[in-house]
Amino acid sequence: MRIFSGGLVALLFVPAFVTPQRDAEIQKILVDRIDVQRQGVGLVVGIVDPKGRRFVAYGKSGSEAPLNGDTIFEMGSVSKVFTSLLLADAVARGEMSLADPVAKYLPASVKMPVRGGKQITLQDLAMHTSALPRLPTNLAPKDMSNPYADYSVEQMYAFLSSYELTRDIGERYEYSNLGAGLLGHVLTVHAKTDYESLVRKRITEPLGMRDTAVTLTPRMQQRLATGHNAQRAPVPNWDIPTLAGAGAIRSSANDMVTFLSAHLGLTPSPLAKAMDSMLVTLRPTPTPRLQIGLAWHVLTAPSGGEIVWHNGGTGGYRTFVGFHRQERRAVVVLSNMSTPAGADDIGRHLLDPLFPLLK
């Protein structure tokens, strides 16, 4: 569950007209990434704008199923956007408040860390300003190929009750898988259900996303791309029960295009108010020209305007989803190989060609 954090400083930011790439140009990028750079096994790109949606795929799924817009991938940290959308939706319904202390929704036996008399709020978790670490120190996987599978709610509670914050809450941005996973857990406690059921009821069913879930249906299993590590060796899928809100979702390019189309207002959605609210309040990050909303990162584009994005990574997959707010164009890039480069540069380049591709 990785996040991009640098490499933007040297770019020249000047206004320019952006011409979307043709499918043949996108195909060439994918061929180069897989056949020349050897930094991929299979790649699927989905694009949506006011003219419609399109998909470009190249490489292998690693299974008998063809590689296309309906191929299933682990989404990793892109799940955090779903988690924060659940929060925004609960706020829009009047069920919760961004300013609510996290402790309000946890058992009294759990002693949430405080500092200077200030409590961690739901908004702090969604914006990575909670002062909680990236991962809990008592995460000790029995199987490193599936590192979150055996981490329990009881272990998370024990960590929270014993942890002492090293800086003030809200002081600065620091990406936290623990914080996002805790937010997902709190939302399920409040709703008296599990994370997958809450995502299905509040997001995927209203948007018609039939191929987005935590648990693979038989239909999804048949179209699942095999994950590969950086050496192109097949690796197991990840299970993330307790910290599901940080990275447990699986989906397809087709469904993610549907998700981004709703964010852009290209298709009507009952979640429009909640989606818009995710970008109302922005806070700075240590990266120049990069801010954080509710899970979404907002980057000033070289050609002008704002690119709203998130990425993800598990043991065998790398993902990128993003959209250009002003040009109303969205891009999804899914890879079934986990590499340091990932899919981020391709996604940013397709949203604004002035973002360079990695060499």
Secondary structure, 3 states (H helix, E strand, C coil): CCCCCCCCCCCCCCCCCCCCCCHHHHHHHHHHHHHHCCCCCEEEEEEEECCEEEEEEEECCCCCCCCCCCCEEECHHHHHHHHHHHHHHHHHCCCCCCCCEHHHHCCCCCCCCEECCEECEHHHHHCCCCCCCCCCCCCCCCCCCCCCCCCCHHHHHHHHHHCCCCCCCCCCCCCCHHHHHHHHHHHHHHHCCCHHHHHHHHHHHHHCCCCCECCCCHHHHHCECCCECCCCCECCCCCCCCCHHHHCCEEEHHHHHHHHHHHHCCCCCCCHHHHHHCCCCCEECCCCCEEECCCCEEEECCCCCEEEEEEEECCCCEEEEEEECCCCEEEEEEECECCCCCCHHHHHHHHCCCCCCCC
